[in-house]
Amino acid sequence: MFYTSAPKSGWTATVRTLELIYHTAVRNVRKSHNNAIIAILLNMLQIALMVLVFYFMFTILGLRGMAVRGDFLIYIMSGIFLYITHLKAMGAVVGSDGPSSAMMLHAPMNTAISIAGNIVSALYIQILSMATILFIYHVAVTPVVIKDPIGTFAMFLLAFFTGLGVGLILLAIKPWFPSFVAIFTTVYQRANMIASGKMFLANTLPGYMIAMFDWNPLFHCIDQARGYAFANYFPRNSNWEYALWLGITLLMGEFYTRKHASLSWGARR
């Protein structure tokens, strides 16, 4: 009937926390399908379909000349991969179990573990999907040549990181304004179809249009990623430092909300 928690060493507590994060991540990977492999394949299919749609759209509309010189599909994938990763990171955080969730009634569980599990599962799926698609393209179509793979991958991680920051801010606001967060999340996802800059090069934009996009950290990540991926593209209208510092700034919100949680929030959702 009564339970008294025994003191644990720091190592034991760390291992237990990592185990909880692992099981939460596995649970999230299997949300879309009971079979984890099929769940990952479904995510890969979503990315591949979006790449094909943009490929045919650029080809039919005659917009291929606007792309950077080099592999056209790599140009498209550099935008699609970062766009989907950013939104998946945001959705993973916003969709995590909040402080008034039934999952929080189980003793070792807390919102930090729920968020961490969602983050790990989202990052795992996106990295595996990206690597598999690039491998298939490399083997079946043409060798993949990327000027600076480490820099390009760093921009991929930065896009994920900024998505976490946006997601944490929305998660912090969610207990007070759940309807607003749901609407804003949808609007943000739709707006980034254009505002992310995945369909054009920032260097080709006139000055008055740069101001319409440079607020968006994803815009900077995608443009910088193309600078690392292609030998003949040098981004002048973006910088990765802005995205990094903005992501760090956005990480503060959820912790305040967790300390002021109330079970009555669940009744208003």
C-alpha positions as CSV (number, residue, x, y, z in Angstrom):
1,M,0.0,0.0,0.0
2,F,2.8,2.4,0.9
3,Y,5.9,2.9,-1.1
4,T,9.1,4.5,0.2
5,S,11.7,5.4,-2.3
6,A,15.1,4.2,-1.4
7,P,18.1,6.5,-2.0
8,K,19.9,5.7,-5.3
9,S,23.3,6.5,-6.5
10,G,23.8,9.0,-9.3
11,W,24.9,6.2,-11.7
12,T,21.8,4.1,-10.9
13,A,19.5,7.1,-11.4
14,T,21.1,7.9,-14.7
15,V,20.8,4.4,-16.0
16,R,17.1,4.3,-14.9
17,T,16.4,7.6,-16.6
18,L,18.1,6.4,-19.8
19,E,16.1,3.2,-19.7
20,L,12.8,5.2,-19.3
21,I,13.8,7.4,-22.3
22,Y,14.6,4.4,-24.4
23,H,11.2,2.7,-23.7
24,T,9.4,6.0,-24.3
25,A,11.3,6.4,-27.6
26,V,10.4,2.8,-28.7
27,R,6.8,3.5,-27.8
28,N,6.8,6.6,-30.0
29,V,8.4,4.9,-32.9
30,R,5.6,2.3,-32.9
31,K,2.8,4.8,-32.6
32,S,2.2,4.8,-36.3
33,H,2.5,1.0,-36.6
34,N,3.0,-1.9,-34.2
35,N,6.0,-3.0,-36.4
36,A,8.9,-0.5,-35.9
37,I,10.4,-1.3,-39.3
38,I,7.1,-0.5,-41.1
39,A,6.8,2.7,-39.1
40,I,10.2,3.8,-40.3
41,L,9.3,2.8,-43.9
42,L,6.2,4.9,-43.8
43,N,8.3,7.9,-42.8
44,M,10.7,7.2,-45.6
45,L,7.8,6.9,-48.0
46,Q,6.5,10.3,-46.9
47,I,9.9,11.9,-47.6
48,A,10.4,10.1,-50.9
49,L,6.9,11.2,-52.1
50,M,7.6,14.8,-51.2
51,V,10.9,14.7,-53.1
52,L,9.3,13.2,-56.2
53,V,6.4,15.8,-56.1
54,F,8.9,18.7,-55.9
55,Y,11.1,17.1,-58.6
56,F,8.2,16.9,-61.1
57,M,6.8,20.3,-60.1
58,F,10.2,21.9,-60.8
59,T,10.5,20.0,-64.0
60,I,7.0,20.8,-65.4
61,L,7.2,24.4,-64.4
62,G,10.6,24.8,-65.9
63,L,12.2,26.0,-62.6
64,R,15.2,23.7,-62.7
65,G,17.3,26.6,-63.9
66,M,16.8,28.4,-60.6
67,A,18.5,25.6,-58.7
68,V,22.2,25.6,-57.9
69,R,24.5,23.9,-60.4
70,G,25.0,20.3,-59.4
71,D,22.8,17.3,-58.7
72,F,19.2,18.6,-58.9
73,L,17.8,15.9,-56.6
74,I,20.4,16.6,-53.9
75,Y,19.3,20.2,-54.2
76,I,15.7,19.2,-53.6
77,M,16.5,16.7,-50.8
78,S,18.7,19.2,-49.0
79,G,15.5,21.3,-48.5
80,I,13.0,18.5,-47.9
81,F,15.1,16.6,-45.3
82,L,15.7,19.7,-43.2
83,Y,12.1,20.9,-43.6
84,I,10.6,17.6,-42.5
85,T,13.1,17.2,-39.7
86,H,12.3,20.6,-38.3
87,L,8.6,20.0,-38.3
88,K,8.9,16.5,-36.9
89,A,11.0,17.8,-34.0
90,M,8.5,20.5,-33.3
91,G,5.6,18.0,-33.5
92,A,7.4,15.5,-31.3
93,V,7.8,18.1,-28.5
94,V,4.3,19.6,-28.8
95,G,2.8,16.1,-28.9
96,S,4.6,14.8,-25.8
97,D,2.7,14.0,-22.6
98,G,2.1,17.1,-20.4
99,P,2.3,17.4,-16.6
100,S,-1.4,16.5,-16.2
101,S,-1.2,13.5,-18.5
102,A,-2.2,10.1,-17.0
103,M,1.3,8.9,-17.8
104,M,2.7,11.3,-15.2
105,L,0.9,9.4,-12.5
106,H,3.4,6.6,-12.7
107,A,6.2,7.3,-10.2
108,P,9.4,7.6,-12.3
109,M,7.8,9.3,-15.2
110,N,8.0,13.0,-15.8
111,T,7.6,15.5,-18.6
112,A,11.4,15.7,-19.2
113,I,11.5,12.0,-19.9
114,S,8.5,12.2,-22.1
115,I,10.0,15.0,-24.1
116,A,13.4,13.3,-24.3
117,G,11.8,10.1,-25.5
118,N,9.9,11.9,-28.2
119,I,13.0,13.7,-29.3
120,V,15.1,10.6,-29.5
121,S,12.5,8.7,-31.5
122,A,12.0,11.6,-33.9
123,L,15.7,12.1,-34.5
124,Y,16.3,8.4,-34.9
125,I,13.6,8.0,-37.5
126,Q,14.7,11.1,-39.5
127,I,18.4,10.2,-39.5
128,L,17.7,6.6,-40.5
129,S,15.2,7.7,-43.2
130,M,17.7,10.2,-44.7
131,A,20.6,7.8,-44.7
132,T,18.6,5.0,-46.3
133,I,17.2,7.3,-49.1
134,L,20.6,8.7,-49.8
135,F,22.1,5.2,-49.9
136,I,19.4,3.9,-52.3
137,Y,20.0,7.0,-54.5
138,H,23.7,6.5,-54.4
139,V,23.5,2.8,-55.4
140,A,20.6,2.9,-57.8
141,V,20.8,6.2,-59.6
142,T,24.1,8.1,-59.3
143,P,26.9,8.5,-56.7
144,V,26.1,11.1,-54.1
145,V,28.8,13.8,-53.9
146,I,28.6,16.3,-51.0
147,K,31.3,18.9,-50.6
148,D,31.3,19.0,-46.8
149,P,29.2,16.1,-45.3
150,I,30.0,17.1,-41.7
151,G,28.9,20.7,-42.2
152,T,25.7,19.6,-44.1
153,F,24.8,17.1,-41.3
154,A,25.5,19.8,-38.7
155,M,22.9,22.0,-40.5
156,F,20.5,19.0,-40.4
157,L,21.0,18.7,-36.6
158,L,20.6,22.5,-36.3
159,A,17.3,22.4,-38.1
160,F,16.2,19.6,-35.7
161,F,17.4,21.7,-32.7
162,T,15.5,24.8,-33.7
163,G,12.4,22.7,-34.2
164,L,12.8,21.5,-30.6
165,G,13.0,25.2,-29.5
166,V,9.8,26.1,-31.3
167,G,8.1,23.0,-29.9
168,L,9.1,23.8,-26.3
169,I,7.7,27.3,-26.6
170,L,4.4,25.9,-27.9
171,L,4.4,23.2,-25.2
172,A,4.9,25.9,-22.5
173,I,1.9,27.9,-23.9
174,K,-0.2,24.9,-24.5
175,P,-1.7,24.5,-20.9
176,W,-3.1,28.1,-21.0
177,F,-4.0,28.3,-24.7
178,P,-4.5,24.7,-26.1
179,S,-6.6,25.8,-29.1
180,F,-4.2,28.5,-30.1
181,V,-1.3,26.1,-30.0
182,A,-3.1,23.6,-32.2
183,I,-4.0,26.3,-34.8
184,F,-0.6,27.9,-34.7
185,T,1.2,24.6,-35.2
186,T,-0.9,23.9,-38.3
187,V,-0.3,27.5,-39.6
188,Y,3.4,27.2,-38.9
189,Q,3.7,23.9,-40.8
190,R,1.9,25.3,-43.8
191,A,3.7,28.6,-43.8
192,N,7.1,26.8,-43.9
193,M,6.2,25.2,-47.2
194,I,7.3,28.5,-48.6
195,A,9.0,30.4,-45.7
196,S,11.6,27.7,-45.2
197,G,13.2,28.6,-48.5
198,K,13.5,25.0,-49.7
199,M,12.1,25.9,-53.1
200,F,14.6,28.6,-54.0
201,L,18.1,30.0,-53.2
202,A,18.5,32.8,-50.8
203,N,21.2,34.4,-53.0
204,T,18.7,34.9,-55.8
205,L,16.2,36.9,-53.6
206,P,16.1,40.7,-53.8
207,G,16.8,42.6,-50.6
208,Y,13.2,43.5,-49.8
209,M,12.2,39.8,-50.0
210,I,15.0,38.7,-47.6
211,A,13.3,40.4,-44.8
212,M,10.2,38.2,-45.4
213,F,12.2,35.0,-44.7
214,D,15.2,35.8,-42.5
215,W,13.1,35.6,-39.3
216,N,12.8,31.8,-39.9
217,P,15.7,29.7,-38.5
218,L,14.8,26.9,-40.9
219,F,15.5,29.3,-43.8
220,H,19.0,29.9,-42.5
221,C,19.6,26.2,-41.9
222,I,18.5,25.1,-45.4
223,D,20.5,27.8,-47.2
224,Q,23.6,27.1,-45.1
225,A,23.2,23.3,-45.8
226,R,23.3,24.0,-49.5
227,G,26.4,26.0,-49.1
228,Y,28.1,23.0,-47.4
229,A,26.6,20.5,-49.9
230,F,27.5,22.3,-53.2
231,A,31.0,23.4,-54.2
232,N,29.7,26.3,-56.3
233,Y,27.2,27.9,-53.9
234,F,28.2,30.4,-51.3
235,P,25.3,31.6,-49.1
236,R,25.4,35.4,-48.5
237,N,22.0,36.1,-47.1
238,S,21.9,33.6,-44.2
239,N,24.0,32.5,-41.2
240,W,23.8,29.5,-39.0
241,E,24.7,31.5,-35.9
242,Y,21.3,33.1,-35.9
243,A,19.5,29.8,-36.0
244,L,21.7,28.4,-33.2
245,W,21.2,31.3,-30.8
246,L,17.5,31.5,-31.5
247,G,17.2,27.7,-30.8
248,I,19.1,28.2,-27.4
249,T,16.8,31.1,-26.5
250,L,13.7,29.2,-27.2
251,L,14.7,26.3,-24.9
252,M,13.5,28.0,-21.7
253,G,9.7,27.9,-21.8
254,E,8.6,24.4,-20.9
255,F,10.4,24.2,-17.5
256,Y,8.5,27.2,-16.1
257,T,5.2,25.5,-17.1
258,R,6.2,22.2,-15.6
259,K,6.8,23.8,-12.2
260,H,3.4,25.5,-12.2
261,A,1.4,22.5,-13.5
262,S,-2.2,21.9,-12.4
263,L,-4.4,18.9,-12.8
264,S,-7.3,21.2,-13.8
265,W,-5.5,21.9,-17.1
266,G,-6.5,18.5,-18.3
267,A,-10.1,19.2,-17.8
268,R,-10.0,22.2,-20.1
269,R,-8.4,20.4,-23.0
